[in-house]
Amino acid sequence: GLKLFEETSATNEKEFTIEEAIALKHNLTISREQMRKVRHVLSKKGIYFPTTNALLEGRRKLRPVVQSTVENKGVKVPYKELIKLTTESILNIVKDKPEFERESTDTYTFTMHFKDGGDGAGQQTKFKSKKMINSKQNMFQYGLTPLKLVCKSEATNDTKILWENKAPNSAMSVRPVYLIREVETDEELLNEVISTTDKARNELNQESMVVEIDSRKLNMNFLIKDTMKDLKFKRNISGLKGAKCILCCSKQVDLTTEKIVIE
């Protein structure tokens, strides 16, 4: 959001695009009333800022279909749909680059990189909804983070990064797939979340997906790694529970011992 604001301020353009306005609002985390004040101040300077309705419509297009989880303990969005929406939003940022020109004599292969994973947190405030009155004070989130968009020239075999996330470890970069009121050790939760996300991730890593950029269809490859999982979560999904990890408990000299390496 700050980057988009600085880029817009540095140009002679006297308006914010929908994408720039949404990014700024998201980055500043301000209320609707505060947003109106920002719009009023900018209008005095002759700078157009999209209306509230325009922002709502723009955000609606970025938001995937939200579904309820088992026993209505939380919400989820289709993994592949979220990947597609996120990728198309990034393509919209870089669509003016030479690699996307229809008249280009070169052919490019595009790959979108993501990472995903989940974690839980306790002592959360309970919802006041009647449906959630008996919910736990735990919140589990599984999400994905876009890392970079890479293109490879088939003519020269050169690779180029067209877009890169400058804050890949920030919570602001995470797009939630699951938000569930449950402890992360719950067996039903793990079965649903892991089976669904593993299947979708493996399919996307093996097959390309058709995405759109200005009504133009494009085959996009994906490289998604499930690296956003801490040791506790990995123990739970591996079935080892509280078992210790050999790598964590081994010393450097131990890894030169054939028996330990085999284990």
Accessible surface in RSA format (square Angstrom, percent):
REM  Atomic radii and reference values for relative SASA: ProtOr
REM  Chains: A
REM  Algorithm: Lee & Richards
REM  Probe-radius: 1.40
REM  Slices: 20
REM RES _ NUM      All-atoms   Total-Side   Main-Chain    Non-polar    All polar
REM                ABS   REL    ABS   REL    ABS   REL    ABS   REL    ABS   REL
RES GLY A   1    29.74  36.7   0.00   N/A  29.74  36.7   0.00   0.0  29.74  66.6
RES LEU A   2   106.10  59.1 105.08  75.2   1.02   2.6 105.51  74.1   0.59   1.6
RES LYS A   3   115.45  56.3 111.07  68.1   4.39  10.4  84.31  75.9  31.14  33.2
RES LEU A   4    43.07  24.0  43.06  30.8   0.00   0.0  43.07  30.2   0.00   0.0
RES PHE A   5    73.89  37.0  73.36  45.4   0.53   1.4  73.65  44.6   0.24   0.7
RES GLU A   6    98.10  56.3  91.62  69.3   6.48  15.4  35.77  69.2  62.32  50.9
RES GLU A   7    77.95  44.8  72.73  55.0   5.23  12.4  41.95  81.1  36.01  29.4
RES THR A   8    10.19   7.2   4.51   4.6   5.68  13.5   8.20  11.0   1.99   3.0
RES SER A   9    73.65  62.2  37.68  50.3  35.97  82.9  41.76  88.9  31.89  44.7
RES ALA A  10    91.04  83.7  47.66  73.5  43.38  98.7  59.72  84.1  31.32  83.0
RES THR A  11    68.42  48.7  49.66  50.3  18.77  44.7  55.38  74.4  13.04  19.7
RES ASN A  12   145.45 100.3 126.61 122.3  18.85  45.4  36.73  88.4 108.72 105.1
RES GLU A  13   108.17  62.1  95.69  72.4  12.48  29.7  38.50  74.5  69.66  56.9
RES LYS A  14   128.50  62.7 118.43  72.7  10.07  24.0  73.09  65.8  55.41  59.0
RES GLU A  15    89.31  51.3  89.07  67.4   0.24   0.6  14.47  28.0  74.85  61.1
RES PHE A  16     6.39   3.2   4.29   2.7   2.10   5.5   4.29   2.6   2.10   6.0
RES THR A  17    57.47  40.9  51.83  52.5   5.64  13.4  54.61  73.3   2.86   4.3
RES ILE A  18    56.47  32.1  53.17  39.6   3.30   7.9  53.17  38.3   3.30   9.0
RES GLU A  19    76.22  43.8  70.93  53.7   5.30  12.6  34.13  66.0  42.09  34.4
RES GLU A  20    27.06  15.5  26.69  20.2   0.38   0.9   3.91   7.6  23.15  18.9
RES ALA A  21     0.00   0.0   0.00   0.0   0.00   0.0   0.00   0.0   0.00   0.0
RES ILE A  22    23.04  13.1  22.07  16.4   0.96   2.3  22.45  16.2   0.58   1.6
RES ALA A  23    23.55  21.7  15.78  24.4   7.77  17.7  22.40  31.5   1.15   3.1
RES LEU A  24     8.78   4.9   8.78   6.3   0.00   0.0   8.78   6.2   0.00   0.0
RES LYS A  25    41.70  20.3  40.53  24.9   1.17   2.8  16.35  14.7  25.35  27.0
RES HIS A  26   103.75  56.7  96.16  66.8   7.60  19.4  77.55  79.9  26.20  30.5
RES ASN A  27    64.90  44.8  48.35  46.7  16.55  39.9   1.90   4.6  63.01  60.9
RES LEU A  28    83.74  46.6  66.66  47.7  17.08  42.9  70.22  49.3  13.52  36.4
RES THR A  29   108.32  77.0  75.34  76.4  32.99  78.6  60.57  81.4  47.75  72.2
RES ILE A  30    32.31  18.4  24.17  18.0   8.14  19.6  26.19  18.9   6.12  16.6
RES SER A  31    59.35  50.2  45.83  61.2  13.52  31.1  51.00 108.6   8.34  11.7
RES ARG A  32   123.39  51.8 117.46  59.9   5.93  14.1  29.56  40.4  93.83  56.9
RES GLU A  33    91.62  52.6  89.88  68.0   1.74   4.1  46.84  90.6  44.77  36.6
RES GLN A  34    88.38  49.4  87.27  63.8   1.11   2.6  23.69  50.4  64.69  49.1
RES MET A  35     2.11   1.1   2.11   1.4   0.00   0.0   2.11   1.8   0.00   0.0
RES ARG A  36   108.35  45.5 103.76  52.9   4.58  10.9  38.53  52.7  69.82  42.3
RES LYS A  37   126.10  61.5 122.84  75.4   3.26   7.8  72.44  65.2  53.66  57.2
RES VAL A  38    43.17  28.4  39.58  35.8   3.60   8.7  43.02  37.4   0.15   0.4
RES ARG A  39    43.67  18.3  43.23  22.0   0.45   1.1  31.15  42.6  12.53   7.6
RES HIS A  40   107.25  58.6 102.38  71.2   4.87  12.5  69.32  71.4  37.93  44.1
RES VAL A  41    86.97  57.2  85.75  77.6   1.22   2.9  86.91  75.5   0.07   0.2
RES LEU A  42    23.28  13.0  23.28  16.7   0.00   0.0  23.28  16.3   0.00   0.0
RES SER A  43    64.97  54.9  45.38  60.6  19.60  45.1  38.81  82.6  26.17  36.7
RES LYS A  44   154.07  75.2 118.21  72.5  35.86  85.4  67.64  60.9  86.43  92.1
RES LYS A  45   147.77  72.1 125.55  77.0  22.22  52.9  75.10  67.6  72.67  77.4
RES GLY A  46    51.98  64.1   0.00   N/A  51.98  64.1  37.08 101.7  14.90  33.4
RES ILE A  47    40.34  23.0  38.75  28.9   1.59   3.8  39.58  28.5   0.76   2.1
RES TYR A  48   116.08  54.2 108.53  61.7   7.55  19.6  92.60  69.6  23.48  28.9
RES PHE A  49     3.32   1.7   0.00   0.0   3.32   8.6   0.00   0.0   3.32   9.5
RES PRO A  50     1.32   1.0   1.32   1.2   0.00   0.0   1.32   1.1   0.00   0.0
RES THR A  51    67.15  47.8  67.15  68.1   0.00   0.0  59.34  79.7   7.81  11.8
RES THR A  52    27.08  19.3  25.20  25.6   1.88   4.5  22.47  30.2   4.61   7.0
RES ASN A  53   115.44  79.6 109.52 105.8   5.92  14.3  27.49  66.2  87.95  85.0
RES ALA A  54    32.30  29.7  21.55  33.3  10.75  24.4  30.22  42.6   2.07   5.5
RES LEU A  55     5.99   3.3   5.99   4.3   0.00   0.0   5.99   4.2   0.00   0.0
RES LEU A  56    80.24  44.7  75.13  53.7   5.11  12.9  75.59  53.1   4.65  12.5
RES GLU A  57    74.55  42.8  72.19  54.6   2.36   5.6  39.22  75.9  35.33  28.8
RES GLY A  58    10.46  12.9   0.00   N/A  10.46  12.9   8.01  22.0   2.45   5.5
RES ARG A  59    88.45  37.1  86.58  44.1   1.87   4.4   9.54  13.0  78.91  47.8
RES ARG A  60   130.94  55.0 126.19  64.3   4.75  11.3  56.31  77.0  74.63  45.2
RES LYS A  61   130.75  63.8 115.36  70.8  15.39  36.6  66.51  59.9  64.24  68.4
RES LEU A  62    57.26  31.9  57.25  41.0   0.01   0.0  57.26  40.2   0.00   0.0
RES ARG A  63   125.94  52.9 109.37  55.8  16.57  39.5  42.78  58.5  83.17  50.4
RES PRO A  64    12.27   8.9   7.55   6.9   4.72  17.1   8.05   6.6   4.21  26.2
RES VAL A  65    92.79  61.1  86.16  78.0   6.62  16.0  92.44  80.3   0.35   0.9
RES VAL A  66    80.40  52.9  52.65  47.7  27.75  66.9  52.65  45.7  27.75  75.3
RES GLN A  67    79.69  44.6  72.68  53.1   7.01  16.7  27.98  59.5  51.72  39.2
RES SER A  68    70.55  59.6  51.11  68.2  19.44  44.8  16.35  34.8  54.20  75.9
RES THR A  69     9.86   7.0   2.11   2.1   7.75  18.5   3.53   4.7   6.33   9.6
RES VAL A  70    87.71  57.7  75.99  68.8  11.72  28.3  83.72  72.7   4.00  10.8
RES GLU A  71   116.28  66.8  76.95  58.2  39.33  93.6  46.52  90.0  69.76  57.0
RES ASN A  72    81.22  56.0  73.75  71.3   7.47  18.0  13.21  31.8  68.01  65.7
RES LYS A  73    63.07  30.8  60.80  37.3   2.27   5.4  42.12  37.9  20.95  22.3
RES GLY A  74    14.23  17.6   0.00   N/A  14.23  17.6  11.10  30.5   3.14   7.0
RES VAL A  75    62.48  41.1  62.32  56.4   0.17   0.4  62.32  54.1   0.17   0.4
RES LYS A  76    54.75  26.7  53.47  32.8   1.28   3.0  14.67  13.2  40.08  42.7
RES VAL A  77    17.06  11.2  13.00  11.8   4.07   9.8  13.23  11.5   3.83  10.4
RES PRO A  78    45.47  33.1  33.79  30.8  11.68  42.5  45.26  37.4   0.21   1.3
RES TYR A  79     7.95   3.7   2.60   1.5   5.35  13.9   2.60   2.0   5.35   6.6
RES LYS A  80    79.86  39.0  78.23  48.0   1.64   3.9  44.32  39.9  35.54  37.9
RES GLU A  81    55.04  31.6  49.21  37.2   5.83  13.9  30.52  59.0  24.52  20.0
RES LEU A  82     3.13   1.7   3.13   2.2   0.00   0.0   3.13   2.2   0.00   0.0
RES ILE A  83     0.00   0.0   0.00   0.0   0.00   0.0   0.00   0.0   0.00   0.0
RES LYS A  84    70.69  34.5  70.69  43.4   0.00   0.0  44.48  40.0  26.21  27.9
RES LEU A  85    35.17  19.6  34.31  24.5   0.86   2.2  34.31  24.1   0.86   2.3
RES THR A  86     6.85   4.9   6.53   6.6   0.31   0.7   6.80   9.1   0.04   0.1
RES THR A  87     0.24   0.2   0.19   0.2   0.05   0.1   0.19   0.3   0.05   0.1
RES GLU A  88    36.75  21.1  31.33  23.7   5.42  12.9  13.16  25.5  23.59  19.3
RES SER A  89    34.43  29.1  25.85  34.5   8.59  19.8  30.49  64.9   3.94   5.5
RES ILE A  90     8.82   5.0   8.82   6.6   0.00   0.0   8.82   6.3   0.00   0.0
RES LEU A  91     0.14   0.1   0.14   0.1   0.00   0.0   0.14   0.1   0.00   0.0
RES ASN A  92    48.90  33.7  40.50  39.1   8.39  20.2  12.60  30.3  36.29  35.1
RES ILE A  93    99.06  56.4  69.46  51.7  29.60  71.3  75.64  54.5  23.42  63.6
RES VAL A  94     5.86   3.9   3.96   3.6   1.89   4.6   5.86   5.1   0.00   0.0
RES LYS A  95    70.00  34.1  57.38  35.2  12.62  30.0  26.70  24.0  43.30  46.1
RES ASP A  96   129.39  90.6 100.69 100.2  28.70  67.9  40.87  96.2  88.52  88.3
RES LYS A  97    71.60  34.9  68.63  42.1   2.97   7.1  22.52  20.3  49.07  52.3
RES PRO A  98    81.55  59.4  78.89  71.9   2.66   9.7  79.01  65.2   2.54  15.8
RES GLU A  99    15.77   9.1  11.24   8.5   4.53  10.8   0.08   0.1  15.69  12.8
RES PHE A 100    11.02   5.5   2.18   1.4   8.83  23.0   2.67   1.6   8.34  23.9
RES GLU A 101    93.78  53.8  83.76  63.4  10.01  23.8  28.23  54.6  65.54  53.5
RES ARG A 102   162.19  68.1 129.35  65.9  32.84  78.2  56.82  77.7 105.37  63.9
RES GLU A 103   146.37  84.0 120.91  91.5  25.46  60.6  76.37 147.7  70.01  57.2
RES SER A 104    40.80  34.5  13.62  18.2  27.18  62.6  15.09  32.1  25.70  36.0
RES THR A 105   148.14 105.4 107.07 108.5  41.07  97.9  83.39 112.0  64.75  97.9
RES ASP A 106    35.18  24.6  22.24  22.1  12.94  30.6  16.29  38.3  18.89  18.8
RES THR A 107    79.89  56.8  75.10  76.1   4.78  11.4  45.49  61.1  34.40  52.0
RES TYR A 108    56.71  26.5  37.73  21.5  18.98  49.4  11.05   8.3  45.66  56.3
RES THR A 109    47.31  33.7  42.35  42.9   4.96  11.8  33.08  44.4  14.23  21.5
RES PHE A 110     7.72   3.9   7.07   4.4   0.65   1.7   7.07   4.3   0.65   1.9
RES THR A 111    31.78  22.6  31.78  32.2   0.00   0.0  15.33  20.6  16.45  24.9
RES MET A 112     0.08   0.0   0.08   0.1   0.00   0.0   0.00   0.0   0.08   0.1
RES HIS A 113    30.53  16.7  30.53  21.2   0.00   0.0  17.22  17.7  13.31  15.5
RES PHE A 114     1.34   0.7   0.00   0.0   1.34   3.5   0.00   0.0   1.34   3.8
RES LYS A 115    30.20  14.7  30.20  18.5   0.00   0.0  10.83   9.8  19.36  20.6
RES ASP A 116     0.00   0.0   0.00   0.0   0.00   0.0   0.00   0.0   0.00   0.0
RES GLY A 117     1.78   2.2   0.00   N/A   1.78   2.2   0.20   0.5   1.58   3.5
RES GLY A 118     5.15   6.4   0.00   N/A   5.15   6.4   4.70  12.9   0.45   1.0
RES ASP A 119    74.37  52.1  69.45  69.1   4.92  11.6  29.13  68.6  45.24  45.1
RES GLY A 120    22.20  27.4   0.00   N/A  22.20  27.4   5.22  14.3  16.99  38.0
RES ALA A 121    51.44  47.3  40.65  62.7  10.79  24.6  48.90  68.9   2.54   6.7
RES GLY A 122    36.45  44.9   0.00   N/A  36.45  44.9  14.22  39.0  22.23  49.8
RES GLN A 123   159.72  89.3 133.61  97.6  26.11  62.2  55.68 118.5 104.05  78.9
RES GLN A 124    63.58  35.6  60.51  44.2   3.07   7.3   5.74  12.2  57.84  43.9
RES THR A 125   118.66  84.4 104.27 105.7  14.39  34.3  73.04  98.1  45.62  69.0
RES LYS A 126    98.07  47.8  85.76  52.6  12.31  29.3  43.33  39.0  54.74  58.3
RES PHE A 127    98.68  49.4  90.14  55.8   8.53  22.2  93.02  56.4   5.66  16.2
RES LYS A 128   206.15 100.6 172.06 105.6  34.09  81.2 122.70 110.4  83.45  88.9
RES SER A 129    56.31  47.6  40.90  54.6  15.41  35.5  37.85  80.6  18.46  25.9
RES LYS A 130   187.90  91.7 172.84 106.0  15.06  35.9 116.48 104.8  71.42  76.1
RES LYS A 131   172.86  84.3 139.20  85.4  33.66  80.1  92.64  83.4  80.22  85.5
RES MET A 132    25.70  13.3  24.66  16.3   1.04   2.5  16.23  13.8   9.47  12.5
RES ILE A 133   115.21  65.6 105.03  78.2  10.19  24.6 106.16  76.4   9.05  24.6
RES ASN A 134   137.43  94.8 108.29 104.7  29.14  70.2  36.20  87.1 101.23  97.8
RES SER A 135    16.28  13.8   4.03   5.4  12.25  28.2  14.09  30.0   2.19   3.1
RES LYS A 136    98.12  47.9  93.21  57.2   4.91  11.7  66.30  59.7  31.81  33.9
RES GLN A 137    80.57  45.1  77.06  56.3   3.51   8.4  10.67  22.7  69.90  53.0
RES ASN A 138    39.56  27.3  39.56  38.2   0.00   0.0   1.25   3.0  38.31  37.0
RES MET A 139    42.21  21.9  39.90  26.4   2.31   5.5  39.90  33.9   2.31   3.1
RES PHE A 140     0.02   0.0   0.02   0.0   0.00   0.0   0.02   0.0   0.00   0.0
RES GLN A 141    65.30  36.5  63.26  46.2   2.05   4.9  14.16  30.1  51.14  38.8
RES TYR A 142     0.00   0.0   0.00   0.0   0.00   0.0   0.00   0.0   0.00   0.0
RES GLY A 143     1.04   1.3   0.00   N/A   1.04   1.3   0.00   0.0   1.04   2.3
RES LEU A 144     0.00   0.0   0.00   0.0   0.00   0.0   0.00   0.0   0.00   0.0
RES THR A 145     0.09   0.1   0.09   0.1   0.00   0.0   0.00   0.0   0.09   0.1
RES PRO A 146    12.87   9.4  12.87  11.7   0.00   0.0  12.87  10.6   0.00   0.0
RES LEU A 147    46.99  26.2  44.80  32.1   2.19   5.5  45.13  31.7   1.87   5.0
RES LYS A 148    63.58  31.0  63.58  39.0   0.00   0.0  15.30  13.8  48.28  51.4
RES LEU A 149     0.17   0.1   0.17   0.1   0.00   0.0   0.17   0.1   0.00   0.0
RES VAL A 150    22.38  14.7  21.96  19.9   0.42   1.0  21.96  19.1   0.42   1.1
RES CYS A 151     2.31   1.7   1.89   2.1   0.42   1.0   0.24   0.6   2.07   2.2
RES LYS A 152    86.31  42.1  86.23  52.9   0.08   0.2  36.73  33.1  49.57  52.8
RES SER A 153     8.06   6.8   7.59  10.1   0.47   1.1   7.54  16.0   0.53   0.7
RES GLU A 154   114.75  65.9  81.74  61.8  33.01  78.6  34.67  67.1  80.08  65.4
RES ALA A 155    81.46  74.9  37.58  58.0  43.88  99.8  48.90  68.9  32.56  86.2
RES THR A 156    84.29  59.9  60.28  61.1  24.01  57.2  64.70  86.9  19.58  29.6
RES ASN A 157   100.94  69.6  88.06  85.1  12.88  31.0  23.82  57.3  77.12  74.5
RES ASP A 158    93.46  65.5  87.00  86.6   6.46  15.3  29.19  68.7  64.26  64.1
RES THR A 159    91.14  64.8  64.25  65.1  26.88  64.1  31.39  42.2  59.75  90.3
RES LYS A 160   101.80  49.7  95.49  58.6   6.31  15.0  70.85  63.8  30.96  33.0
RES ILE A 161    82.54  47.0  60.10  44.8  22.44  54.1  60.10  43.3  22.44  60.9
RES LEU A 162    10.67   5.9   0.00   0.0  10.67  26.8   0.91   0.6   9.76  26.3
RES TRP A 163    53.94  21.6  47.52  23.0   6.42  15.1  39.41  21.0  14.53  23.6
RES GLU A 164    78.87  45.3  68.33  51.7  10.54  25.1  11.16  21.6  67.71  55.3
RES ASN A 165    20.49  14.1  12.59  12.2   7.90  19.0   2.28   5.5  18.21  17.6
RES LYS A 166   158.81  77.5 124.63  76.5  34.17  81.4  85.54  77.0  73.26  78.0
RES ALA A 167    49.61  45.6  43.01  66.4   6.60  15.0  49.01  69.0   0.61   1.6
RES PRO A 168    45.10  32.9  43.39  39.6   1.71   6.2  43.39  35.8   1.71  10.6
RES ASN A 169   130.84  90.2  96.19  93.0  34.64  83.4  38.19  91.9  92.65  89.5
RES SER A 170    37.59  31.8  26.63  35.5  10.96  25.2  23.58  50.2  14.01  19.6
RES ALA A 171    89.71  82.5  67.58 104.3  22.14  50.4  71.58 100.8  18.13  48.0
RES MET A 172    93.48  48.4  73.09  48.4  20.39  48.5  48.51  41.2  44.97  59.6
RES SER A 173    21.37  18.1   9.95  13.3  11.42  26.3  10.13  21.6  11.24  15.7
RES VAL A 174    31.94  21.0  17.54  15.9  14.40  34.7  17.54  15.2  14.40  39.1
RES ARG A 175    58.92  24.7  58.18  29.7   0.74   1.8  19.90  27.2  39.03  23.7
RES PRO A 176    55.47  40.4  49.54  45.2   5.92  21.5  49.56  40.9   5.90  36.7
RES VAL A 177     2.88   1.9   1.13   1.0   1.76   4.2   1.97   1.7   0.91   2.5
RES TYR A 178     3.65   1.7   3.01   1.7   0.63   1.6   1.89   1.4   1.76   2.2
RES LEU A 179    62.40  34.8  59.63  42.7   2.77   7.0  59.63  41.9   2.77   7.5
RES ILE A 180     7.23   4.1   6.97   5.2   0.25   0.6   7.23   5.2   0.00   0.0
RES ARG A 181    11.03   4.6   7.82   4.0   3.21   7.6   2.30   3.1   8.73   5.3
RES GLU A 182     2.88   1.7   2.42   1.8   0.46   1.1   0.93   1.8   1.96   1.6
RES VAL A 183    45.96  30.2  44.34  40.1   1.62   3.9  45.96  39.9   0.00   0.0
RES GLU A 184    15.72   9.0  13.78  10.4   1.94   4.6   4.75   9.2  10.96   9.0
RES THR A 185    60.50  43.0  51.23  51.9   9.28  22.1  33.29  44.7  27.21  41.1
RES ASP A 186    34.92  24.5  28.34  28.2   6.58  15.6   6.58  15.5  28.34  28.3
RES GLU A 187   125.08  71.8 120.25  91.0   4.84  11.5  38.15  73.8  86.94  71.0
RES GLU A 188   106.80  61.3 100.30  75.9   6.50  15.5  50.97  98.6  55.83  45.6
RES LEU A 189     8.41   4.7   2.20   1.6   6.21  15.6   7.93   5.6   0.48   1.3
RES LEU A 190    13.21   7.4  12.36   8.8   0.86   2.2  12.60   8.8   0.61   1.7
RES ASN A 191    89.87  62.0  82.15  79.4   7.72  18.6  29.61  71.3  60.26  58.2
RES GLU A 192    34.05  19.5  26.47  20.0   7.58  18.0  27.34  52.9   6.71   5.5
RES VAL A 193     0.04   0.0   0.04   0.0   0.00   0.0   0.04   0.0   0.00   0.0
RES ILE A 194    26.61  15.1  26.61  19.8   0.00   0.0  26.61  19.2   0.00   0.0
RES SER A 195    68.98  58.3  54.26  72.4  14.72  33.9  51.26 109.1  17.72  24.8
RES THR A 196    60.08  42.7  52.61  53.3   7.47  17.8  43.03  57.8  17.05  25.8
RES THR A 197     0.00   0.0   0.00   0.0   0.00   0.0   0.00   0.0   0.00   0.0
RES ASP A 198    43.89  30.7  43.89  43.7   0.00   0.0  14.36  33.8  29.54  29.5
RES LYS A 199   131.43  64.1 124.30  76.3   7.13  17.0  98.13  88.3  33.30  35.5
RES ALA A 200     9.73   8.9   8.31  12.8   1.42   3.2   9.47  13.3   0.26   0.7
RES ARG A 201    14.46   6.1  14.46   7.4   0.00   0.0   5.12   7.0   9.34   5.7
RES ASN A 202    74.12  51.1  72.89  70.4   1.23   3.0  14.74  35.5  59.38  57.4
RES GLU A 203    54.70  31.4  51.67  39.1   3.03   7.2  31.06  60.1  23.64  19.3
RES LEU A 204     7.34   4.1   5.64   4.0   1.70   4.3   6.12   4.3   1.22   3.3
RES ASN A 205    57.58  39.7  29.53  28.5  28.05  67.5  15.04  36.2  42.54  41.1
RES GLN A 206   147.43  82.4 110.36  80.7  37.07  88.3  38.80  82.6 108.63  82.4
RES GLU A 207   123.11  70.7 114.93  86.9   8.18  19.5  38.72  74.9  84.39  68.9
RES SER A 208    58.45  49.4  30.69  41.0  27.75  63.9   5.83  12.4  52.62  73.7
RES MET A 209    29.54  15.3  24.61  16.3   4.94  11.8  29.52  25.1   0.02   0.0
RES VAL A 210    73.75  48.5  65.87  59.6   7.88  19.0  65.87  57.2   7.88  21.4
RES VAL A 211     0.00   0.0   0.00   0.0   0.00   0.0   0.00   0.0   0.00   0.0
RES GLU A 212    76.05  43.7  69.92  52.9   6.13  14.6  15.35  29.7  60.70  49.6
RES ILE A 213    12.35   7.0   6.21   4.6   6.14  14.8  11.28   8.1   1.07   2.9
RES ASP A 214    95.06  66.6  66.28  66.0  28.78  68.1  35.47  83.5  59.59  59.4
RES SER A 215   106.28  89.8  73.92  98.7  32.35  74.5  37.45  79.7  68.83  96.4
RES ARG A 216    58.65  24.6  54.58  27.8   4.08   9.7  15.68  21.4  42.98  26.0
RES LYS A 217   139.70  68.2 116.65  71.6  23.05  54.9  91.15  82.0  48.54  51.7
RES LEU A 218    19.56  10.9  16.33  11.7   3.23   8.1  19.24  13.5   0.31   0.8
RES ASN A 219    99.20  68.4  86.95  84.0  12.25  29.5  19.79  47.6  79.41  76.8
RES MET A 220     0.00   0.0   0.00   0.0   0.00   0.0   0.00   0.0   0.00   0.0
RES ASN A 221    54.70  37.7  54.03  52.2   0.67   1.6  15.60  37.5  39.10  37.8
RES PHE A 222     9.08   4.5   0.00   0.0   9.08  23.6   0.00   0.0   9.08  26.0
RES LEU A 223    72.12  40.2  71.09  50.9   1.03   2.6  71.09  49.9   1.03   2.8
RES ILE A 224     4.19   2.4   0.00   0.0   4.19  10.1   0.00   0.0   4.19  11.4
RES LYS A 225   118.45  57.8 115.43  70.8   3.02   7.2  61.97  55.8  56.48  60.2
RES ASP A 226    55.46  38.8  50.93  50.7   4.52  10.7   0.14   0.3  55.32  55.2
RES THR A 227    84.30  60.0  60.37  61.2  23.93  57.0  56.10  75.4  28.20  42.6
RES MET A 228    49.74  25.8  33.68  22.3  16.06  38.2  43.95  37.4   5.79   7.7
RES LYS A 229    17.81   8.7   3.71   2.3  14.10  33.6   2.72   2.5  15.09  16.1
RES ASP A 230    64.59  45.2  51.41  51.2  13.18  31.2  44.33 104.3  20.26  20.2
RES LEU A 231    77.39  43.1  68.69  49.1   8.70  21.9  70.39  49.4   7.01  18.9
RES LYS A 232   116.75  57.0 113.40  69.6   3.35   8.0  67.11  60.4  49.64  52.9
RES PHE A 233     0.05   0.0   0.05   0.0   0.00   0.0   0.05   0.0   0.00   0.0
RES LYS A 234    96.14  46.9  94.06  57.7   2.08   5.0  44.99  40.5  51.16  54.5
RES ARG A 235    62.19  26.1  60.64  30.9   1.54   3.7   9.66  13.2  52.53  31.8
RES ASN A 236    14.24   9.8   7.93   7.7   6.31  15.2   0.00   0.0  14.24  13.8
RES ILE A 237    59.76  34.0  24.88  18.5  34.87  84.0  29.26  21.1  30.50  82.8
RES SER A 238    66.21  55.9  29.29  39.1  36.92  85.0  38.84  82.7  27.37  38.3
RES GLY A 239    52.85  65.2   0.00   N/A  52.85  65.2  27.79  76.3  25.06  56.1
RES LEU A 240   105.67  58.9  94.49  67.6  11.19  28.1  97.74  68.6   7.93  21.3
RES LYS A 241   114.52  55.9 108.19  66.4   6.33  15.1  88.76  79.9  25.76  27.4
RES GLY A 242    62.76  77.4   0.00   N/A  62.76  77.4  37.39 102.6  25.37  56.8
RES ALA A 243    44.55  41.0  29.12  44.9  15.43  35.1  40.92  57.6   3.63   9.6
RES LYS A 244   162.06  79.1 140.07  85.9  21.99  52.4  83.04  74.7  79.02  84.2
RES CYS A 245    39.59  29.9  31.80  35.5   7.79  18.3  14.19  36.0  25.40  27.4
RES ILE A 246    77.24  44.0  69.16  51.5   8.08  19.5  73.93  53.2   3.31   9.0
RES LEU A 247   129.94  72.4 113.52  81.2  16.43  41.3 113.76  79.9  16.18  43.5
RES CYS A 248    83.40  63.1  44.05  49.1  39.35  92.5  26.75  67.8  56.65  61.1
RES CYS A 249    80.85  61.2  45.83  51.1  35.02  82.3  35.82  90.8  45.03  48.5
RES SER A 250    28.94  24.5   5.90   7.9  23.04  53.1   2.65   5.6  26.29  36.8
RES LYS A 251   150.47  73.4 144.23  88.5   6.23  14.8  93.16  83.9  57.30  61.0
RES GLN A 252   163.05  91.2 149.43 109.2  13.63  32.4  56.11 119.4 106.94  81.1
RES VAL A 253   102.03  67.1  95.28  86.3   6.76  16.3  99.67  86.6   2.36   6.4
RES ASP A 254    38.63  27.1  38.29  38.1   0.34   0.8   1.02   2.4  37.61  37.5
RES LEU A 255    83.82  46.7  70.49  50.4  13.33  33.5  70.49  49.5  13.33  35.9
RES THR A 256   112.71  80.2  77.02  78.1  35.69  85.1  73.09  98.2  39.62  59.9
RES THR A 257    64.06  45.6  58.85  59.7   5.22  12.4  43.53  58.5  20.53  31.0
RES GLU A 258   131.86  75.7 123.05  93.1   8.81  21.0  48.77  94.3  83.08  67.8
RES LYS A 259   146.01  71.2 139.42  85.5   6.59  15.7  86.07  77.5  59.94  63.8
RES ILE A 260    45.64  26.0  41.61  31.0   4.03   9.7  41.61  30.0   4.03  10.9
RES VAL A 261    95.58  62.9  70.48  63.8  25.10  60.5  75.87  65.9  19.71  53.5
RES ILE A 262   131.40  74.8 102.27  76.2  29.14  70.2 108.46  78.1  22.95  62.3
RES GLU A 263   124.74  71.6  70.80  53.6  53.94 128.4  45.77  88.5  78.97  64.5
END  Absolute sums over single chains surface
CHAIN  1 A    16587.8      13844.7       2743.1       9148.5       7439.3
END  Absolute sums over all chains
TOTAL         16587.8      13844.7       2743.1       9148.5       7439.3
